[in-house]
Amino acid sequence: MKMKTMKSILLLILLCTIVTLPTYAQGGEDRPPSVLRINDAVKLALERNTLISQSNLSVGTAEAQLKSAFGSFLPSINLSAGYTRYLTDGTVVVEGTRFDNDRPDDFYRASATASLLLFDGFGRTATYNATQSTFDAAELTVEATKRQVKWQVQQGFLNALRAKQLVDLRDVELQTSLEQLERVKGLVEGGVAVISTQYFQESEAANAELSLELARTDYLVARTVLSNLMNYDPVIEFDVSADGLLDAIDSTEMGRVRATLGSFEDLLRAQLESRPDIAAARARIVAAEATVKGAKSGYYPSISASLGWGWDQSGGVASTDGTLSLGMQYPLFEGFRTNERVQIAETDVMNNQIELRRLELSARTELRQAFARLEGAEKTLMAAEKVVQSARQSRFASDERFKVGVGNYSDYLTANAQFVNARINQVNALFNYRMALYEIEYLSGK
């Protein structure tokens, strides 16, 4: 009876383990949707990407520095208290003569001081302005990081989508090759075609199968890259979907998109006004210029005031006192340290100005290149559609000529290869067009 009970318990534990294991192994709810759209991928990445998390931490640090800079305008208040108990009676012996010291055993004391820096050569104001601009730059950097991550995810998603579409295309190609092989075998058995035709088709089917496996590998790699951008475990499998993206783009749609984008000059103006990384670079220049003013505060005197209160008690006698003081300090010579700080701060300003110029030129160059890629993608996409239609008709005609015995099978294989390549080029052309649009959106700051 006990043995049966033990078996029942073990069986129950095993069942519970089996039920809960898939959830644990797959990360529970921490997984993307089984079918992922591009907007879903962007949303998940913005919530989970590690670069964004690190940028947010920088904002927290900058906020703490800003609060500290504001605190320098407030008075500094200190409280102290103490207790002393003497372990000796304080007796003094001088040349053999003993002198008793009536010293109390306990001594109490307490004090409070408040000090305020009245003037420091505008150093505090400069420091506060610098930290405010640094905080602004940190927030803008977060936005820039989000836009960068969004662009990277869009790239990764489109790469995965292209790889998936090529898998689908290669799969259709393999099925078509296998069906053609069965048809050719029937023709050979019926004496209509020679055996070499079957060999040609078997080779074609084998190449189609190899191409399919290579396409599947590319799709797996592309999905892994996308998983990393979304901060998901790469072992979690999902599919990407073209939902939300136009499957076919004609000249009318291209014209509508162009009207929405505006001219290249419009994009350049939007870039300078809207890009958060450029705005962050400008904020860093403002912070560096404020740091120069803060460094020059060493040339001025500093004035401070303090207010104090003290209390002490010893031997039952208590006393209190209060003080108010005003002081000035002026460094006549400090070994050129202020000059050094000013020079370093001014160099930092120039470095930030150079960095801003470099960033603006790089952004303009990249936008010009992206705009050129968009123009090329538009022309390629329209040409690819025509090539596919022509290659489809050519393959059909070659197949029909072979069926009636007036054409060579090699002509069909050539036409079929041209059709497959045309389809691949069409997929790549659509990919390049979509990529160019997202790139322009990123580079222009829209």
Sequence and secondary structure as in RCSB ss.txt:
>XXXX:A:sequence
MKMKTMKSILLLILLCTIVTLPTYAQGGEDRPPSVLRINDAVKLALERNTLISQSNLSVGTAEAQLKSAFGSFLP
SINLSAGYTRYLTDGTVVVEGTRFDNDRPDDFYRASATASLLLFDGFGRTATYNATQSTFDAAELTVEATKRQVK
WQVQQGFLNALRAKQLVDLRDVELQTSLEQLERVKGLVEGGVAVISTQYFQESEAANAELSLELARTDYLVARTV
LSNLMNYDPVIEFDVSADGLLDAIDSTEMGRVRATLGSFEDLLRAQLESRPDIAAARARIVAAEATVKGAKSGYY
PSISASLGWGWDQSGGVASTDGTLSLGMQYPLFEGFRTNERVQIAETDVMNNQIELRRLELSARTELRQAFARLE
GAEKTLMAAEKVVQSARQSRFASDERFKVGVGNYSDYLTANAQFVNARINQVNALFNYRMALYEIEYLSGK
>XXXX:A:secstr
 HHHHHHHHHHHHHHHHHHHHHHHHTTTT S  SEE HHHHHHHHHHH HHHHHHHHHHHHHHHHHHHHHHTTS 
EEEEEEEEEE SS   EEETTEEE     SEEEEEEEEEEEEEESTTHHHHHHHHHHHHHHHHHHHHHHHHHHHH
HHHHHHHHHHHHHHHHHHHHHHHHHHHHHHHHHHHHHHHTTSS HHHHHHHHHHHHHHHHHHHHHHHHHHHHHHH
HHHHTT  TTS  EE  TTS S   HHHHHHHHHHH  HHHHHHHHHHH HHHHHHHHHHHHHHHHHHHHHGGGS
 EEEEEEEEEEEEETTEEEEEEEEEEEEE  S  TTHHHHHHHHHHHHHHHHHHHHHHHHHHHHHHHHHHHHHHH
HHHHHHHHHHHHHHHHHHHHHHHHHHHHTTSS HHHHHHHHHHHHHHHHHHHHHHHHHHHHHHHHHHHHT 
